[in-house]
Amino acid sequence: MITEIATLTIDPAKAADFEAAVASAAPFFKSAEGCHGMALEAVIETPGLYNLRVLWETVDHHMVTFRESDNFQQWRALAGPFFLSPPKVVHAETRATYF
């Protein structure tokens, strides 16, 4: 399982509308092939900074299957207008869980 971690920067004054847009986009992720979960985290120390965490079976499920789909276009149409800068995206793989 791969975790996509997208760091998103938005105008803090628009946080409620942004969070509502992400919630509206959740079905596009849920129906995506290879997607197993999605969560939005607000960074407490930095208003307007968020981490979007999405669980994918493989990196290709995210970077190819999802990114080339209508679901991705719908996601970006809802959330993209809030981005102050391009998202920073990394993919991580859990090596160990300790507790």
C-alpha positions in Angstrom: 0.0 0.0 0.0 1.2 3.5 -0.9 0.3 6.7 0.8 0.2 9.8 -1.3 0.9 12.9 0.8 -0.1 16.1 -0.9 0.8 19.3 0.9 -1.8 22.0 -0.1 -1.6 25.7 0.7 -4.8 27.8 0.6 -5.9 31.2 1.9 -6.8 30.5 5.6 -9.9 32.8 5.2 -11.3 30.3 2.8 -10.6 27.2 4.9 -14.3 26.2 5.5 -15.1 26.5 1.8 -12.0 24.5 0.9 -12.8 21.7 3.4 -16.3 21.5 2.0 -14.9 21.3 -1.6 -12.6 18.4 -0.5 -15.5 16.6 1.1 -17.5 17.0 -2.1 -14.6 15.5 -4.0 -14.3 12.4 -1.8 -16.6 10.3 -4.0 -14.2 10.8 -6.9 -11.4 9.2 -4.9 -13.6 6.5 -3.4 -14.7 5.3 -6.8 -11.1 5.5 -8.2 -9.5 2.2 -9.1 -6.9 1.2 -6.5 -7.9 3.9 -4.0 -8.4 2.6 -0.4 -8.8 5.7 1.7 -8.5 9.5 1.9 -8.1 11.9 4.7 -7.5 15.7 5.0 -5.3 17.0 7.8 -5.0 20.7 8.8 -1.6 21.7 10.0 -2.2 23.3 13.4 0.9 25.5 13.4 0.3 27.0 9.9 -3.3 28.1 9.1 -4.0 27.4 5.4 -1.6 24.5 5.2 -3.1 21.0 4.7 -1.9 17.5 4.1 -4.2 15.3 1.9 -3.4 11.6 2.5 -4.6 9.1 0.0 -4.0 5.3 0.2 -3.3 3.7 -3.2 -2.5 0.1 -4.1 0.4 1.3 -6.3 2.0 4.6 -7.4 0.6 3.9 -10.9 -2.9 3.8 -9.5 -2.4 7.4 -8.5 0.0 8.8 -11.1 -1.5 7.0 -14.2 -5.0 5.6 -13.6 -6.3 8.4 -11.4 -4.4 11.3 -12.9 -5.7 10.4 -16.4 -9.3 10.0 -15.3 -12.4 12.2 -15.2 -12.3 11.7 -11.4 -9.0 13.7 -11.2 -10.5 16.5 -13.4 -13.5 16.7 -11.1 -11.2 16.8 -8.0 -9.1 19.6 -9.4 -12.2 21.6 -10.5 -13.5 21.5 -6.9 -10.2 22.0 -5.0 -7.8 23.6 -7.5 -9.2 27.1 -7.3 -8.2 27.3 -3.6 -4.5 26.4 -4.2 -2.2 29.3 -3.7 0.7 27.3 -5.1 1.0 23.9 -6.8 0.6 21.0 -4.4 3.7 19.2 -3.3 3.2 15.5 -3.6 5.3 12.6 -2.3 4.5 8.9 -2.1 5.4 6.8 1.0 5.5 3.1 1.8 5.2 1.9 5.3 8.2 -0.1 6.3 7.2 -0.9 9.9 4.4 -0.2 12.4 5.6 -0.2 16.0 2.4 0.4 17.9 
